[in-house]
Amino acid sequence: MAALEPVVVDREAFTVIGVEYQGPMDNFEGISGVWGSYSKRAGEIEPKASEIAGYGVFYSMPEQAELGETCYMACAPVPAKTRVPEGMEKLRVPGGKFAMLTHKGILTDLPQAFETLFRWIAESPYETLGTPGYELYDERFSPVSPDCEIDIFIPVKAQ
């Protein structure tokens, strides 16, 4: 795995529609499995705000976090008034400051990129917020390429 140095960036709010997973944070198979469900239904989401970008949005309610659980949504960016297909979810992702890290490498190494980013945040003058974070999948993404790139965004504020 290769990763660039983490940075803090400002990001705009956006709306997504997709398929949601709820369960243990460390269930990589469950989280990756939601992408298969999303891929089968992505064509039902119209209009999309981008045909080349997809997101993996993650968030936890306080009671879920205490149990080591999360919500994860494989989703597409959409205009705010887009109709939600039956069985899918819509979420508004707040904007603000985010610690960002670009993961470069195979997909199975993505958890190590998260560890690197959270360790960096812990040692920085920032702290995490309880709002959604996300992974950005764009034209640099390839599930089998060692040159695959995914940007990870964790919401932060100055301590």
ABEGO torsion letter per residue (X at the ends): XBBBBBBBBBBBBBBBBBBBBBEBAABAAAAAAAAAAAAAAAAABOBBABAABBBBBBBBBAAAAAAGBBBBBBBBBBBAABBBBBGBBBBBBBBEBBBBBBBBEBAAAAAAAAAAAAAAAAABABBBBABBBBBBBBAABBAABAABBBBBBBBBBBX
